[in-house]
Amino acid sequence: MVTRERGHRRRRGARPPGRRRALLTRFRRAVSDGDLSASDNPDDLAHCVMTVGEGLAVHAVAGSRADLRRVVDVAMQAVPAPRS
């Protein structure tokens, strides 16, 4: 089913565009503040976080907590460590 939300056409259950935008804004700020390397791509990071989150939501229906935690552990290895 397709719904209209704030001028955006989207499928029911699809992520609101504001969440990805908020992540993108935050990752861009982290790069400009030096918390992430200039080589870290904010768009890719935001897309990755949204994709993992959506996948976790889908698998939470039938998956065990232990399974979901292992997925989070693996995903966190892909996230760049803060610069010190």
Number of C-alpha atoms within 10 A of each C-alpha: 6 10 11 10 11 7 7 10 10 15 13 11 10 9 13 14 12 9 12 19 14 12 18 19 14 14 21 21 14 18 18 12 11 13 16 20 15 13 7 15 14 20 15 12 19 20 15 16 16 16 14 14 13 15 13 17 13 11 14 13 8 8 12 10 11 9 13 15 12 11 14 14 11 10 13 12 9 10 12 12 11 11 10 6
